[in-house]
Amino acid sequence: RIVIAADAGDLAGRASDLITRLLNETPGRRATLGLAGGSTPRATYERLCTAPVDWSRVDLWLSDERWVPPDHPDSNGRMARETLADHIPATFHPVPWFPNRPAEEAAAEYAATINRICGDRPDVVLLGMGDDGHTASLFPGRPALTAGGTSYVADLVPGKGPRLTATVGLLHSARHIVFLVAGATKAPVLAGVLD
C-alpha cells in the first residue's frame, strides 16, 4: 500500500501510528523493530517515544550502520539512541564496534544477534531510500545485494566507506516493511523502483 503524506510532519505521524499498530498486533510475545538510519526517520522515532506501546517487550535493532565509533555523528546507532532508544524501556541492540578488528567480524556477530532476537523473521522493519535508490546499506551494483547464507554483512562502498547492513533475505522475511521516502529528489528514483 502506498500512502502519500502532506508533509514531513504528516509522514512522521502516519509512520508512527502504523508502527504502533503493527507492534501492538504481537501480544503475548516479544516484538522486533528494525530501525533505519538517515534523516527521514528522526521525527518518526521522536513520535514513537510517546506511542502507546509496551516497549518493555520490544527489541530494537539497526537495519544498517556505518563502520564508525558508536558516538560518531554519522552513527545510525547514535541517532537511534538519541531519538528513541534512550527514551523508552525497549531493549536496544546496537551493531558492535571493534576498533581494531574488521567490519566483517562485527557483521557476523550482529547476524547472530539478529537471528537470536528475530527468530524466523523480524516483525517490523523501517527503511528509507537514498537518492541513488539504496535502502539500508544495500547499494545498487554492490555484492551485499546478493549476499546469502547470513542476515547481516559488511561492504566497503566506494565513496561511502565500510557499511554493515541487513541482507535482502532478512528484509524480505519481515512480517511488515515500512518504507519512508521523503524529498523531491527521490521522486524519480521511487517512480523507477515502483515501475
Residue pairs with C-beta under 8 A, 6 or more apart in sequence:
2 194
3 14
5 11
5 14
8 43
8 182
9 43
11 40
11 43
11 44
11 180
11 182
12 43
12 44
12 46
12 47
13 47
15 41
15 44
15 47
15 126
15 178
15 180
16 44
16 47
16 48
16 51
18 178
19 33
19 44
19 48
19 51
19 124
19 126
19 178
20 48
20 51
20 52
20 53
22 123
22 124
22 175
22 176
22 178
23 31
23 33
23 53
23 58
23 123
23 124
24 52
24 53
26 123
29 57
30 57
30 58
30 59
30 117
31 57
31 58
31 59
31 123
31 124
32 58
32 59
32 60
32 61
32 117
32 118
32 122
32 123
32 124
33 58
33 59
33 60
33 61
33 90
33 122
33 123
33 124
33 125
33 126
34 61
34 62
34 63
34 122
34 124
34 125
34 126
34 127
34 166
34 171
34 174
35 41
35 45
35 60
35 61
35 62
35 63
35 76
35 80
35 84
35 126
36 63
36 64
36 76
36 126
36 127
36 128
36 136
36 180
37 62
37 63
37 64
37 65
37 66
37 76
37 79
37 80
37 128
38 76
38 128
38 130
40 128
40 180
40 181
40 182
40 183
41 126
41 128
41 180
42 79
42 83
44 126
44 180
45 80
45 83
45 84
46 83
46 84
48 84
48 88
49 83
49 84
49 87
49 88
53 88
55 88
55 89
55 90
56 89
56 90
58 90
58 91
59 90
59 91
59 93
59 117
59 118
60 80
60 84
60 85
60 90
60 91
60 92
60 93
61 93
61 113
61 114
61 117
61 118
61 122
62 76
62 77
62 80
62 93
62 94
62 95
63 125
63 126
63 127
63 136
63 165
63 166
63 171
64 76
64 136
64 137
64 138
64 163
64 164
64 165
64 166
65 75
65 76
65 77
65 94
65 95
65 137
65 163
65 164
65 165
66 72
66 74
66 75
66 76
66 137
66 160
66 161
66 162
66 163
66 164
67 103
67 106
67 154
67 161
67 162
67 163
67 164
68 74
68 75
68 97
69 75
69 97
69 99
70 77
70 78
70 94
70 97
71 78
72 78
77 94
77 95
80 92
80 94
81 92
81 94
84 90
85 92
93 110
93 113
93 114
93 117
95 106
95 110
95 164
96 106
96 109
96 110
97 106
98 105
98 106
102 154
103 154
103 156
103 162
103 163
103 164
104 153
104 154
106 154
106 164
107 150
107 152
107 153
107 154
107 164
108 150
108 152
110 152
110 164
111 150
111 151
111 152
111 153
114 122
114 151
114 152
114 166
114 170
115 151
118 151
118 170
120 173
121 173
121 174
121 175
122 170
122 173
122 174
122 175
123 174
123 175
123 176
124 174
124 175
124 176
124 177
124 178
125 166
125 171
125 174
125 176
125 177
125 178
126 178
126 180
127 135
127 136
127 171
127 177
127 178
127 179
127 180
128 135
128 179
128 180
128 181
129 135
129 179
129 181
129 186
129 189
129 190
129 193
130 186
131 183
131 185
131 186
131 189
132 139
132 140
132 189
133 140
133 189
133 192
133 193
134 140
135 171
135 179
136 165
136 166
136 171
137 144
137 155
137 157
137 160
137 163
137 164
137 165
138 144
138 145
138 165
138 167
138 168
139 145
139 155
139 157
139 160
139 163
142 155
142 157
143 155
144 153
144 155
144 163
144 165
144 167
145 168
146 168
147 153
147 167
147 168
147 169
148 167
148 169
150 167
151 166
151 167
151 169
151 170
152 164
152 165
152 166
152 167
152 170
153 164
153 165
153 167
154 162
154 163
154 164
154 165
155 162
155 163
155 164
155 165
156 162
156 163
157 163
171 177
181 190
